[in-house]
């Protein structure tokens, strides 16, 4: 083993100390997951922003009412000057079922402050899971519609409908009356002003069921191409 001079030993020591300091810095950077600046909003920030959003009723206390549903929370697009200040704000869209109004709120996720809130007219955002589940529940709990569904399923598959949960693949999508004049004429004319869903139905073995019901989520009623079921 070669003999090292005192100066060489000092150089080795400094190098080891430098590497140790570097490893501490890297470890700290790896474990520091606090979102900052233009980082995407964290799950906690998105949740907090949703909790701070406001519905359409100005008389309500801060937060959401019983008939309010958060449809979307996303990062607010800031102007360049506000980006430089490191603002961490969210756009929150809340649908109020008591008066069928969509409200857009800008929430500062860092301070908990509501910076802006206004009604968004003539806009229907995609359904959330809660609304999809409710649309299916309204449809399948309606006896007259359930009978029609069983008939159309038998026509499509040659089998009896035993259990909708296992026999059917149902995809709800948001529905507006101006997208389908025929459905609107059959009783779905309020869809667009009301929150509505249309159900795309097929068997689990990919056979199309010839039925396109429209569910009025605001009134809790089922509509079809052939009539209206209360």
C-alpha positions in Angstrom: 0.0 0.0 0.0 1.6 3.4 -1.0 2.5 5.8 1.8 0.2 8.9 1.9 1.6 12.2 3.0 -0.3 14.4 5.6 -1.5 16.6 2.8 -2.8 13.7 0.9 -4.7 12.4 3.9 -6.2 15.9 4.4 -7.3 15.9 0.7 -8.9 12.4 1.2 -10.7 13.7 4.4 -12.1 16.7 2.7 -13.3 14.6 -0.2 -15.1 12.2 2.1 -16.6 15.1 4.0 -17.8 16.6 0.8 -19.4 13.4 -0.4 -21.1 13.0 3.0 -22.5 16.6 2.8 -23.6 15.9 -0.8 -25.4 12.7 0.3 -27.2 14.6 3.0 -28.3 17.3 0.5 -29.5 14.7 -2.0 -31.3 12.7 0.7 -33.0 15.9 1.9 -34.1 16.8 -1.6 -35.5 13.3 -2.1 -37.6 13.4 1.1 -38.7 17.0 0.8 -42.0 16.4 -1.0 -43.6 19.8 0.0 -45.2 21.2 -3.2 -44.0 24.7 -4.1 -44.4 27.3 -6.8 -45.6 25.8 -10.1 -45.6 22.2 -8.8 -48.9 20.4 -9.4 -51.4 20.7 -6.5 -51.0 17.9 -4.1 -53.9 15.6 -3.1 -54.2 17.4 0.2 -54.4 20.8 -1.5 -57.0 19.5 -4.0 -59.1 18.2 -1.1 -58.7 21.4 0.9 -59.7 23.5 -2.1 -62.8 21.3 -2.7 -63.8 21.7 1.0 -63.4 25.5 0.8 -65.5 25.9 -2.4 -68.9 27.6 -2.4 -72.2 26.6 -3.9 -74.7 29.0 -5.5 -76.5 30.0 -2.3 -74.9 33.1 -0.9 -76.8 32.6 2.4 -75.0 29.4 3.2 -72.1 29.4 5.6 -68.6 28.9 4.1 -68.3 25.5 2.5 -70.7 23.2 0.6 -74.4 22.7 1.2 -76.2 19.3 1.3 -77.2 19.7 -2.3 -73.8 20.8 -3.6 -71.5 18.4 -5.5 -67.9 19.1 -6.4 -67.5 18.2 -10.1 -63.9 19.3 -10.7 -60.9 20.6 -8.9 -57.8 21.6 -11.0 -54.8 23.9 -10.8 -55.7 27.6 -11.6 -53.9 29.0 -14.6 -52.1 32.0 -13.3 -50.8 35.1 -15.0 -47.0 35.2 -15.2 -46.8 37.8 -12.4 -48.8 35.6 -10.1 -46.8 32.5 -11.1 -43.7 34.3 -10.0 -45.2 35.0 -6.6 -45.7 31.2 -6.1 -49.5 31.3 -5.8 -51.0 27.9 -5.3 -54.6 28.3 -6.3 -57.3 25.9 -7.6 -60.4 26.2 -9.8 -63.3 24.4 -8.1 -66.6 23.7 -10.0 -69.6 23.0 -7.8 -73.0 22.0 -9.0 -75.9 23.0 -6.7 -78.8 20.6 -7.2 -81.3 22.8 -5.3 -81.3 25.4 -8.0 -79.4 23.7 -10.9 -76.5 26.2 -10.9 -72.8 25.6 -11.6 -70.5 27.8 -9.6 -66.8 28.4 -10.3 -64.6 29.3 -7.3 -60.9 30.2 -7.2 -59.4 29.0 -3.9 -56.0 29.8 -2.5 -54.9 26.3 -1.3 -52.1 27.9 0.8 -54.1 30.5 2.7 -57.6 28.9 2.6 -58.9 32.1 1.1 -61.7 32.3 -1.6 -60.4 34.8 -4.1 -63.2 34.7 -6.7 -66.6 33.0 -7.2 -69.1 33.3 -10.0 -71.9 31.4 -11.7 -71.0 29.6 -15.0 -74.1 29.5 -17.3 -74.9 26.9 -20.0 -72.2 24.5 -19.0 -72.4 20.8 -18.2 -69.2 19.2 -17.0 -68.7 15.4 -17.2 -70.4 13.3 -14.6 -68.5 12.3 -11.5 -68.7 8.8 -10.0 -71.3 9.8 -7.4 -73.6 11.0 -10.2 -73.0 7.9 -12.3 -74.0 5.7 -9.3 -77.1 7.8 -8.6 -78.2 7.6 -12.3 -78.0 3.8 -12.2 -79.8 3.7 -8.9 -82.7 5.8 -10.2 -83.0 3.8 -13.4 -82.9 0.3 -11.8 -85.2 1.2 -9.0 -87.9 2.3 -11.4 -90.3 -0.7 -11.9 -91.6 0.3 -15.3 -88.2 1.1 -16.7 -86.8 -2.2 -15.2 -89.4 -4.2 -17.1 -88.5 -2.4 -20.3 -84.9 -3.1 -19.7 -85.5 -6.8 -19.1 -87.5 -7.0 -22.4 -84.8 -5.2 -24.5 -82.0 -7.4 -22.8 -83.9 -10.6 -23.8 -84.3 -9.3 -27.4 -80.6 -8.5 -27.6 -79.2 -11.7 -26.0 -81.9 -14.3 -26.0 -81.4 -14.6 -22.2 -83.4 -13.4 -19.2 -81.9 -10.6 -17.3 -80.9 -12.2 -13.9 -78.8 -9.5 -12.2 -78.1 -6.1 -13.8 -74.9 -5.8 -11.7 -73.4 -8.9 -13.4 -75.3 -9.1 -16.7 -75.0 -5.5 -17.9 -72.2 -3.0 -18.7 -73.7 0.4 -18.3 -71.8 3.6 -19.1 -73.5 6.9 -18.0 -72.6 10.1 -19.8 -73.8 13.7 -19.3 -76.7 14.6 -21.5 -78.1 17.8 -22.9 -81.4 18.1 -24.8 -79.8 20.0 -27.7 -77.7 16.9 -28.4 -80.7 14.8 -29.2 -84.0 16.5 -30.3 -85.8 13.2 -30.4 -85.1 12.5 -26.7 -85.9 16.1 -25.9 -89.3 15.8 -27.5 -89.9 12.6 -25.5 -89.6 14.5 -22.2 -85.9 15.4 -21.8 -86.3 19.0 -22.8 -85.1 20.3 -19.4 -81.7 18.5 -19.7 -79.0 21.1 -20.0 -80.9 23.3 -17.5 -81.1 20.3 -15.3 -78.3 17.8 -14.7 -79.0 14.7 -16.7 -77.3 11.4 -17.6 -77.8 9.1 -20.6 -77.1 5.4 -20.1 -75.2 3.5 -22.8 -76.2 -0.2 -22.1 -74.7 -3.5 -23.4 -74.4 -7.0 -22.0 -71.2 -8.0 -20.4 -70.5 -10.1 -23.5 -70.7 -6.9 -25.7 -74.2 -7.2 -27.1 -75.8 -3.8 -27.5 -79.1 -3.4 -25.7 -81.4 -1.2 -27.8 -82.3 1.3 -25.1 -80.9 4.8 -24.4 -82.6 6.1 -21.3 -82.0 9.6 -20.0 -82.0 10.2 -16.3 -82.9 13.6 -14.9 -80.6 13.7 -11.8 -82.1 17.0 -10.7 -85.7 15.6 -10.4 -84.8 12.0 -9.8 -86.8 10.7 -12.8 -86.2 8.4 -15.7 -86.8 9.3 -19.4 -86.7 7.1 -22.5 -87.1 7.5 -26.2 -90.6 6.2 -26.0 -92.0 8.0 -22.9 -91.5 9.4 -19.5 -91.6 7.4 -16.3 -92.3 9.2 -13.0 
